[in-house]
Amino acid sequence: MNEKQYYPLTPAQEMIYLMLKYSFFHKQVTQIPASIIVKRKIDFDLLKKALDIEVERNDCLRMSFAKKHGKPVQSFSDKAVKFDVPVLTFKTKEEQENYFNADAQIPVKYLKNEIARFRFFNSYDGRYGIYINVFHLVMDASAVFVFFSDLLAIYEHLETGAPMPALLGSFEETVKKELAYINNPDRVKKDEEWFREFYTKDGEPIWNGVQGPGPLDKVRKKKPDKKYVAAFDPIHDKAELEKKPLSPQDSKIILVFMEKNGISGECLVQLGMRLHVGKINHRHDDTYFVVLCTRRRTLAEKRSGGSMTSILPWRLILPETLTFSEALEKMKAFQGDIFRHMDFPYNNYRALEGEYFGYGPADGSSTMMFSWFPLENSTMNGWEYEFNGYNLGRYVMPLYSYSMKDASSGGLKFAYLHRTAMISKQDIDSLHDNTVKALVAGCSNPDLTLGSIMDMID
């Protein structure tokens, strides 16, 4: 009998585990609760068979976790586990949303052989749904999309005889590769050199909050030279999720511009947010976000479960004299540059921030964490679908915002998970409204300067 192989966490997983570590009382902060809802009728008995096959194909659904010498470790099993999946029926939208938001706030007990929960459901509006609440070390958002897509493709095979989807990539192989990287000092050193230049060329960044300069001004009454606001607060971690779809008209202007100019959602949406944040913080042109990068390069990685996403520091100085298109080109160039070094561990570059700027483990100048979800109309293999995320109720950071194409409407949808003690709903409303105004103005006339766009927004 072969002895079980245990692996330490990869650097990407360690970043997520750090969030868990610093959330002392509410452990749901490192899980992903999400659903897709489809119009096409689903036989849930057949879907359960499809899920059993998916567990056999998707090795991240056969993971388990333990602690060895006080540190978390992970393993993969060849034996597939059958998940118990209740089938639910909802009569109203409120009942449906309340149920899944409540489940989202119940921690997944990853040390007790629970890595995910599934629910199939009859939606209140006559459609059919699949819900997952999964431990973030098992799946990132891209892996959740792979799971939904592969599960529906397997179901279609069972229902219609359509060909089975191509095999999924192995997350276990990715774990081995990522651990090999951190054991290669030459590769790590090369990436470290880039990050050292990144942190030293423009000096310490300044904190520009979505609630305006008040928190930093308050800190500066005692320490006038301080450039950041400590965000660590394990007590006041209550969070709300604000979902904000864009109008069809605004969505069309932005999406047409993105496609015509080959601009990524990461760059475009961030620019709109930066313009708002800059304006309300004494018109600072130096804004620092942390941005989630999927880090899936090969076809096997793109069609794999697991958690590979890592946070990258996007600190950019964008003078008001730049045009909208020039700023996007600068962001696009920076994205290509930092992506070449995206394997450098989060803990390592945070150590560099401590070395250069004196930050403690929970200090920093970043305004928010941002992510662009790679969803397209074709993501679910031709199925018409609606994707939904749910409210964790607590969060370890002041603000996590994410944006995506909304396949159900053909437009765009933004979401903001914010700590209510630090950032109000009004702050989020202002951020969202001005982001959209800036994007529509810039996409309609990319020769406008950033300064003139800031003058247009509230």
Secondary structure as UniProt FT lines:
FT   STRAND          7..8
FT   HELIX           11..21
FT   HELIX           27..30
FT   STRAND          31..38
FT   HELIX           44..57
FT   HELIX           59..62
FT   STRAND          63..68
FT   TURN            69..70
FT   STRAND          71..76
FT   STRAND          87..89
FT   HELIX           93..104
FT   HELIX           110..112
FT   STRAND          116..122
FT   TURN            124..125
FT   STRAND          128..135
FT   TURN            136..138
FT   HELIX           141..160
FT   HELIX           171..182
FT   HELIX           185..200
FT   TURN            210..211
FT   HELIX           214..220
FT   TURN            221..222
FT   TURN            224..225
FT   STRAND          238..245
FT   HELIX           248..261
FT   HELIX           265..280
FT   TURN            281..283
FT   STRAND          286..293
FT   HELIX           299..302
FT   STRAND          310..317
FT   TURN            320..321
FT   HELIX           324..339
FT   TURN            340..343
FT   HELIX           346..357
FT   TURN            361..362
FT   STRAND          369..372
FT   TURN            377..382
FT   STRAND          385..389
FT   STRAND          399..406
FT   TURN            407..410
FT   STRAND          411..419
FT   TURN            420..422
FT   HELIX           425..444
FT   TURN            446..447
FT   HELIX           450..456
//
